[in-house]
Amino acid sequence: MHCPFCRNTDTRVLDSRVAEDGKSIRRRRQCPACERRFTTLEQMQLVVVKRSGVVEPFSREKVITGVAKACKGRPVSEADLARLGQQVEEKLRASGVSEIPADEVGLAILGPLSELDAVAYLRFASVYKHYDSVDDFAAEIENLRSNSLVTSDQL
């Protein structure tokens, strides 16, 4: 760790603590050269590995934007979408893996979305699961009903 003041390459850790969210570590450091103190925050960075092999940082906003398209015209608030984005990120971080395949991100979205809005779930699933026919929709609706996640009046 370089000192941000004098750029010395050696610093000493004085104190380490888990930050409030439990997902990062806060370290208090001191530079032996200039003796100034500073704080660092260490977090695990989630990255998404796309089918093409391209790697990009995980973006909660990108999840929310994608789900918002499926929720267009549905009674889903911005707060609901923000909560869903947080649930997806928490689930992915809880896996303990820093490189997440794009398919796993989609699977992490499907669970909370099915609880939020059945129609939005079907819209999202139709793109994510690549439905080819009406039979695919019918099978997914039957699956929702058999899992008691939706009633006839919700669809």
Secondary structure as UniProt FT lines:
FT   TURN            4..6
FT   STRAND          12..18
FT   TURN            20..21
FT   STRAND          24..30
FT   TURN            32..34
FT   STRAND          37..43
FT   STRAND          47..49
FT   TURN            51..52
FT   STRAND          55..57
FT   HELIX           60..70
FT   TURN            71..73
FT   HELIX           78..94
FT   TURN            95..96
FT   STRAND          99..101
FT   HELIX           102..116
FT   HELIX           118..128
FT   TURN            129..130
FT   HELIX           134..146
FT   TURN            147..148
FT   HELIX           152..154
//
